[in-house]
Every structure is written in C-alpha cells, then in structure tokens.
C-alpha cells in the first residue's frame, strides 16, 4: 500500500525548495553587520589592559580582577577567550559590576580609539583625522 502519492511528494518538495530560496534571498539582502559601528553603554570607561594571568589583569597600570563570566569582545565584536589574550595589551572600553570587578570588555578598533567612549570625536581631532578605511 503506497500512502505517499506522487502529487503529495512533489508538492512537499516544491514547498521545501521554495522556503530554501526565500531564506537564501533574505540572507543575501541583509547588510553586513561589520559595517555598522558598535554602540557602547553610557557608563563605559576607557583604559589600557594587559592580560597577565586571567582572572588577574593589569588595567591602567593597576592589578585588577575579572568577574566570573567576563565577556571580552575583540575588534570584530566576536567573543575572545581570556586565555588566548595572555601577554597582549589593548586599548579597551570596559564596564564594572556592582562589586567593582570588570565584567565586560570591548577591544577597540583604530577608529574607535580616536573617539571618546561616548562615540564623539576626541578633542583636537578633525573629521578628516578619523580613519576612513582602505
């Protein structure tokens, strides 16, 4: 007994293929997220961090402790593991938790380093001084 008729099978296959094409078209039409600038919380602070022996780091020349579950985002806004950053120094924006330990870190791109933490141009910088890519 054949319960799956050819008409039902071909209609199902057409529906699945149609959904795949619609999904592919939607993905192709979305702009690349990397082109948009990052927006930081208003409470961020700017500093220089050296990853010495996580959870211990040197932040602005002082030994600090990272919060359990700290999130570090690299220049491409992807999560970076603290163990892979040992011995490296970066200019960062960071947030502290209520206990005073560092809970979020954003490693800055060259363009972001030329701005204040709120995103406005740094004093003395002209619009043409900001890196435009290339």
N, C-alpha and C positions, 0 to 999 in steps of 0.2 A: 504494500500500500504506500503510495507516494503522496505525502501530505504537502510537500513544498512544490507548488506549481511553478512553471517557468515564468509566468507573468508576475507572480509574487516575488520571485527571486530577482528578476530584472528590475522591478520597481524598487526593491530594497537596495540593490547595488547602485542604482541611479541616485537615490536619496543620500547614500553614504558618500559617493563621489562628489555630489553637489555640495555637501557640507564641508568636505575637504577643500574644495576650490574656494568656497566663501571664506573659510578660515585663512587660507593662504593669501587671499586678496586683502583681507583685513590686516594681516601682519605686514604685508608689503607696503601698505599705505600709511602706516604709523611712522612718525618721525623718530629718528634715533634719539634715545634718551640722553646719550652722552653729549649732545649738542646743547642741552639746557644747562644753565648754571645751577649750582647747588644753593639751596636756601638754608641758612643756619638759624637755630633758635636765637632769640634776642639775648639770652643770658650767657652765650658762649664767651669764653676768654681765649686770648691768643697767647701762644707760648712756643718754646723750643723744647722738644722732648728727645731724650736718648733712651732707648730700650736697653737697659743693662742686664737685669736678671728678673724678668717678669715673675711676680707682680710688682717688683720694685723697678722704678724708672727714675731718671733724672729729669725733672720738669723745671725749666728756668733755673738750672743750677742747683736745685734742692732735691733731695731724695723724697719721692712720693710713692704712694701705694695705689695700685689699680684696684677698682672694685671687682668683686667676683662677677663674672659675666660681662666684663667690659666689652664694648663694641668699638673696634678700630676700623675705620673706613679709609681705604687708600685713595690715591689721586683719581682713580676711575670710579669711586664710590662703591667699590666692592669690599666685602669684609676681609680684613687681613688678620692672620693669626699672630699673636704677640711673639710667639716663639720664633717665627720667621724674620722678625724685625730686630733681633738681638744685635747690638753693636751699631745700629743705624740711628742717625739723628735727623729729625724732621721739624719743619715749622708746622704747627697744628692749631686748630681750634678745638677746645675741649669743654666739657661740662663736668661739674662735680655733683655727687649725690648729697642728700642731707647730712650724711656722716662726714663729708669732706673729702672722700676719695674720688678719684677720677673715674667716671662711668662711661663717657662717650668721647671718642677722639676722631677727628677728621684730619687726615694728612692733606695739606693744601697743595694745589697746583701752583705753578709760577704766576698765573693770572690772579688767583685768589690771594697770594702773598702780597700783591700790590694793592690790595684793598684793606679797608678796616674790617673788623669782624662783622659789622652790620651790612657789609657789601658796598659801602660808599668808597670812592677813591681816597687813597691815603693823602694826607696833607702834602702839598708840593708836587703831586702827580697831576699831569695834564692828561686829557683823554687819549692823546696820541702816544703817551708813555706806556699805556697798558698794552700788554702783548696781545696781538690780534690773531696769532696762529700762523702757520705756514711753514 
